[in-house]
Amino acid sequence: MTAKEITTDFSLFREHQRPGLHIDLPYSSVVDLFDRTAGKSPEKIFIISPGTTTEQYTYREFREFTVTAMHYLEQHGLVPGDRINLVIPNSVEFLILYFAAFRAGLTVVPINQDLAPEEMLFIIRNCGSKMVLVDSLYAFKLEKVEGQLEGIPVKALDKMPGFEPVSKVTVTEPDKPRHVPALHHEAVIIYTSGTTGNPKGVVLNHLNLLSDAGAIAGWFDFNSGTRTLCILPLFHNNGQVVTLLAPLYAGGSTVIIKGKTSLLSFWGLINEYQCTWTSVMPSILSILLNLGPRRKDSTMKGIICGGQVLKPAVQAAFEEMFAVPVFEGFGLTETTSFSCFNPYPAGERIAGSIGKPLPVNEMKIVDDDDNEMAAMADGEICIRGFNVATEYLDLPDRNAVSFRNGWFHSGDYGYRDDNNCYFFKERKDSLIIKGGENIYPAELENVLYQHPGVAECAVIGIPDKLLGEEICAFVRLKDETAITETELMKFCQDKIANFKLAKKIIIINRLGDLTEIPKGPTQKILYRKLKEYYQIKFNS
């Protein structure tokens, strides 16, 4: 499929994937992208995986591994259109199976290896998986639900004869894969965290991955010298798109950290492998600030940041300490990764903004009746474009609501200014409504982060008989003896409207059963978990 067909053959895509835009997208699939890039620079380093034994592979070597793995998948009866699960932490093995599945025309459905067996079982059955590939360290979880898998084969990496992902094999293979996926074909299904009820499967096609990766690569001027550090999990789309496919799009390379890594090694890895970019959650910036070791490298051009509100005080302190610009953006699983970014280079950023829409999507702000709002008016952020997901898997009622009227309704509140710069306020379900006033947690969090003794904080709404909701702040201090709740309350006075002040501040250093603010696998703060904790601990 050519770039021209992308913008004219609308019948292959949903209404919310068809903006009135044109993009130059020269690749027909992720496989096509990889093979053409590998053909240009076969001996260039593509993947580095540090560890006790550091692995390093060229584009040519890596392609050979994926072809071998493709044969393995085909020999076990998998055919184009089938879906497979990967229960594998960040590793070369994950990447090989990821690209091999695309080469075989399969859909990849990654699973967070830290989920409970029953949670894994739900995803496996919900997506209609034909095979589960699991790292041997986590095979025991699948064994616990083996009787409920209804014949779905489970293959542990150390028990897969014929598949040797890190052996130096030589494979003679045609230049193109035998099964050529197209732009509208499923590529991955990413399951949301599922903080309420069962998680939702977000269906992303090859167009989604390519358009978002290409837009990010273009936005930040990625080139063949770009080398990203991937520390976010590959079972989430941020790790896949921002630090794998975007540098691939530019002919660059990726340093993939095996499994989970301590952030103590963050700057050391960047220095050793001369990384130029990485992508993190705002909470990771806070952790790095608290760790404090100075950077030694001279290669980092910037840090891409999103997924939750980036507190201005955190950003300012981070940039002052480490002299690396942070580029805030906004996006969701449903928009493949990001849908807008602050401009690059750093001098063009807009303070407090999540930036302008990427060239592959459009955005607008609407009220509860889907009427578009004027500049500076709060409302729900909506997106349509080539990077917007096809649907939620097998959830027609939810699809009808979330993808209505040709736009994806994000469930996030914000506004835009007269220059089409967007500003994020809060998740709709995190909004605090106190006596009819809408209060965004980030407003008070920004104030609390200005206090030098605060390591991290999160603000939630708590039940109040008179006002409906009151405000409660959970705070973790750098030194638990340094300051009291009353002193923190006084610090916030005169820095924010009185009705936005916390009625209650809880210092978690002094709680016996909560040692840190709960976060998801990508370090996003789980506000619902805090609400549940408060309800059980203080309001039961």
N, C-alpha and C positions, 0 to 999 in steps of 0.2 A: 504494500500500500504506500502511495507517495504522500508527500506533505500536502499536496493539493487535495487529495481525496479525504484527508483528515477533516478539512473544513467544509467539504461539500457532501460527503456520503453520510449524512446525518442519521440515516435509518439504522446504522449499526450501533448507535449510542443513545442513551437516555436524554430526555429534554434538558435536564440540569447539567449535562456534559457538553452542551452545544452553545457556548457563548458566541457573540458576534465578533469573534476574533480570528486572526490568522496567525499560525505559528509555522516556523520552518522546522519540521521534525523529520529528519532524513532516515530514521530507522523504523523498521516494521515490527520490532519486538526487542526485548532485552537481549535475547540471543543474538539478534542481528547487530545490536550495539556492541556487544562483547566481541563477536567475531571480526567485525570490521576494525575495531580498535586494535585487537590483537594482530590483525593482518598488517597494520601500519607499523607497529613497534613490537614484534614478537619477543625480543630479548629484553624489553624494558621490565623492570620490577613492577609487579601488580600488587602482590600481597606480602606483607611482613607480619609475622605473628611471634612476638617476643615470648620468652619463657625460659625454663631450664635449658631446653634446646630450642633455639630460635629457628623458626621456619621462614623461608624466603623463596618466593616463586615468581618466575617471569610470566608474562601473558601466555606465551607458548606452553610452558609447563602446566600452568593452571588449566588451560583449555584441554590438554591431554587428560588431566584428572577428571574433568567434567564429562568428557566423552566416555571414559571407562565407567564412571558412575552411571551415566545414561544407559549403557549396556546392561549394567546390573539391574536397574529399575525395569527395563524392558524384559529381561529374562525372567523376572518374577511376575510377569503377566500384566504389568501396568500399561495402559494405553492412553493416547491423548484424550484429555478431558477428565481423567481421574484426578482425585485429590489425595495428597499424602500429608502426614503430620511430621514435623521435625521437633523432637523434644531434646534439643541439643543446645548447650550454652555457646556463647561466642567462640568460634574456632574456625580453623581452615576447613574442617569436616563439614560444618554447617554451610559454609560458602560453596563448597564443591557440590553438595547435594542440592542446594538452592539453584545454582545455575544448571546442574544436570537435569533437574526436574523441568525447568523451562525448556531445555533442549529436547526433552522427551514429550513436550506438549502437556505437562502436568501442572496442577495448581498446588502451590506450597501453602500449607496451613501451619505456621509455627506455633508452638505452645511454650509458655513460660514454664521452665523446668521446676520452678518453686511452687507451682500449684499443687493442691492436694490431689490424690488419685481420682476422687469423684469429680473434681473440677476438670481434670484432663479427660475423663470419660465423657463428660457432657460435650466437650468440643469435638472429640473424635467422632462421636455418634452424630452430632448435629451437622457436621460438615460432610457426612457421608464418606469418610476416609476409606481408602482402599489399602493403605499400609501406614504403619507407624514406625519411624526410624528414631531410635532413642540412644542417647549416650549411655554407656554401660553403668555410669554412676547413678543414673536415675531409673534404670530398668525395674528396680524393685517396686516403684510406684505403679507401673503398668501391671506387674504381677499381681498386685492386690485387687485389680479389677478385671483380671484376665477372663474370668467366667462371664463377664457382661459385655465383652467386646464382639460377640456374635461372629466369630471367625475372622475378624480383621487381623492380619498378621502383624506381629511386632518384631522388629529386627534391631538387636543391639549392635552397635558399631563394631565391637570386637568379635561378633559372631556372624559376620557377613562375608562368607567365602566369595572371592572374585571381586570384592570391592576393597581396594587398598589405596585410600585417598592420599597418603603421603609417600607412596612408593614412586620412584622415577620410572614411569612406564612410557612406552612409545606406542602410539596408536595411529594407524593410517586411516584417515577419515575424510570424506568429502568436505569441501570448504563450507558447505551449508548443512545444518542439521536435517535429518530425514523428515522430521515433523516440524513444519514451519509455523510457529504461532503467529497470530495476527494481532493487530492493535486492540481489537475488541474482545479478544480471548482473556479469560481469567488468568491472572498471574499469581496473586496471593490473596488469602483471606486472613485478615488480622482481627482477632477477637479483643474487644474492649475489656477493660479491667473488671467490669461487672460488680461495681460497688453496691448495686441494688439488683437482686434477682440474678438470672443467668446472664452471662456476657453475650454481646451481639457480635455476629460475624460480619465484618465490613469487607465487601467484595471489591477488590482493586484489579483492574485489567492492565495490560501492557502499556496502553496509552497513558494511564494514570502515572505509572512509574516513570516512563520516559519523559513525559511533559514536565513533571515536578522536578525530576533530577536535572533535566536540561535547563529549566528556568533558574534553579539554584546555582548551577554551574555558571550560567551567564551572568546572573546578578552579582556574584562575587568574583568574577573574572578568573574562575578556575582555568588552569592550563595544564600542560603535560608535566610541569614541575610541582603541581599541587600534590601534597601528601596529607591526608587526613588521619587523625587519631580517632578510632571508633571505640568509645567506652560505654555507649548506651547499648542496651540489649538488641540483638538482631531479631528477636521475636516481635519487636515493635517496628513500626515503619520509619521512625526517625533514624534509627541505626542503619536500616537498609538503604534509605534514600539519600540522606544528607552526607553520610560518611562512607558510603560504598558506591552507589550508582552515580551520584553527582561527580565525584572525582573520576570514575570510569568514563563518564560522558566526555570529560575533558582530556582523557588519556593519561590521567594521573595514577596515584597509588594510594593504598590504605594500610595503616598499621592497625591490626585487629588484636585487641587484648583478649587473651583466652579466659573464658569464664568470667569471674568477678575479680576486679582488681582494687587494691587499696588506693585511694586518692593520694596517699603519701608518695606514690611513684609517678604522679601525673606529670610534673615538670621534668623529672628525670627522663621519662620516656620521650617527651617532646624534644628534649635536647639531644638524646642519643640518636633518634631516628629522623631528626630535622623536619618535624611536622610543621605544616603551615596553617592548618585549620582543624578545629574540632567542633562538636555540637554537644551542648549540655543543657540540663534543666537549671533554672535559677537557684534551686537549693544546693546544687553542686558548687556554684560560685561561693555561696555562703560557707560551705564546708572548706573550700580551698582558702578562703580568707582566714578562717579560724586556724587552719594548719600553718599558714604563714610562710613556709619556705619560699624564698625568692626564685624566680625563674633564672635559668642559666643560658637559655637558647637565644638565638638572634633570628629565628626563622618564622615565628608565629605572626601571621598577618591579622588574625581575628578569631573570635569565638562566636559561633552561632548559638542563639539562646531562645528558648520558647517553651511552651507547654504549661506555663503558669505565669502569674504576674511577676515581672522582674521589678523588684523594689529599687527606686532611684538611688537610695542610700547605699544599697548593696552594689549596684553597678558602679557608682562613683568611687566607692572604697576599693573595689576590685581593680578598676582601671588605674587608680592612683598607685596601688601596691605593685601591680604586675605590668603596667604599661602595655596592656593588650586591649584593643577596642572590642567591646561586646556589641553584637548586632542582634537586637531583639526582633522577633517575628511572631507571627500568629498562624496557627494551623491546627488541624485535628487529624485523627486517623482517617476520617471521612474525606479529607482533602489531600490524602496520600502522605503529606507531611506538613508543608507550609503553604499558605495562600497569600501571605504578604510579608514584607520585610522592611526594616529601616534601610535607607539608601546606603550604598557603598561608593566611595570610601568613607571613613569615619567622620570627616568634616562635614558631610552632608546629612548626618543623622538628625532626627527630630526628637528632642528630649521628651521622654514619656510616651512616645508613639510606638505602635507596633508596625508602623510603616505604611507603604503603598502596595496595592495588589500586584502580584506577579503578572507577567505578560501572558500567562496561560489561563488566567481566571479573572472574573469580575466579582465585585463585592458591593453590597449595599446594606443600609440600616433600615429596619422596618419596625412598625408598631405591632400590637397584638392582632390587628386585622390585616396585616401584610401590606399596609400602606408605607411607601418609602418615606423616610424621615428627611427633613432638611438638615443642612450642616449644623453641627453642634448639639443636635437633639439625640438623647439616649434611645436605644432600641436594640433589637436582636440583630446580630451579625449574620448575613446570608451570603452564600458563595455559589457561583456556578462556573463551570469551566472544565477544561480537559483533564484536570487533576482531581475532580470530584468523583468519589466512588460510585460504582454502578448502583449498589443497593445494600441493605442489610439482608443477610442470607435468611430466606424463608420467614420473613417478618413483614407481610404485606400491609398490615395495619400501621406499623411503625413507619414503613416506607412512605405510605400515603401522607403521613403527617410531616415527617422530616424532609422529604423531597418534593413538597407540594409547590404548585405553580411555577415549576421549572427552576427552582432554587433549593439549595440545601440550607435548612434552618439549623444553625449551629447550637442553639441553646446558650449562647454567650451574649452578654450585654456589652455595648460599647457605643461609640459615636465616631463620626468623621468630621474633619474640619473643611474649610473652604478650598484647601489644596489637595483634597482627596487623601489626606493622611488619616489613618484609622487609629483609634485609641480603645484599648480593652479595659473593661471595668471588672467584670466578674462573671462566673458561671451563673446562669439563671437559678440553678438549684443551690447556689451558695449565697444568694442575695439575702440580706437581712431586712425585714420589713418591720420597723419599730414605730408603732403608733401611726402608721400610714406613710412614714418616711422610708424611702429606699436607701439603704446603706450598704456600700460595698466593703467587704473585709479588707481589701487592699488599702483603703483609705487610712484605717487605723494601723495596719501593719507597717505602712510606710513611715508613720510617726515613731512607732516602737523601734524600728530598725535604726533610727537616728541615735538611739541611746547606745553608748559605747559598750555597755555591759551585756547587751542582748545578742545572743548567738543566733537564734531563730525564733520565729513566732508564727502563730496562726490564729485568726479571729473567726469565731462562729456566732451564730444566733442561738440563744437559749430561750426556752419557754418563759413567758411572762403573762400573768393573768390580766394585767391592766393594758399593757402595750402590745400584746401578741408575742413580741420577741424583744429580748434585751441582748446586750453585747457582752461576750466573754472572750478574753484573750488568753491563749496558752503561750507561755514564754519559756524558752530554755536559756538560762544565763551562762555566760562564760565562766563565772565564779558564783556558785550558788549562795555564798555568804555576802556578796558584795552589795546587794540592794534588796529592798523589800517590795511587796506588792503595792503598798501605799506610796512609796517613793516613785515607782513606775507610773502610777496614776497621776501623781503631781507633775511628773515630767511631761505627760501628754497634754495637760491643760494648757490652753491658749495656743496650742499648735493645731487644733482641730475643733470643729464645732462641738459644743457640749453634748448635743444629742448623739454624737458619734463616739463619745468616750465609753470605755469599757465599764460596765457595772461591776464586773468581776475579772480579776487577773489571777491566773493559776500558774505558778512557777513549777514546771514539771521536774526540775532537779530535786524537788522536795517531795515528790510523789514516789511511793514505793513500787507502784505497778505500771508506771509509764515513764520510760527513760528518755524518750525522744518523741518528736512530733511524727505521727505515722505517715509513711510515704509509700507510694506504689513502686513498681519495679523500675520506673524511669525517674524516680525521686520526686514525683509530683505529690504535693501534700494532699492527703485524703481527709478532706473536711468532714465527710460523713462519718468516718471512723472516730473523729474527735467528738462529733455530736453523739454518737452511740456511747462513747466512753463517758461523756458528761451525764447522759441520761441514766446510766447504770450507777455511776459513782456518786453523783451529787443530786440527782433528781428522782431517784427511785423511792 
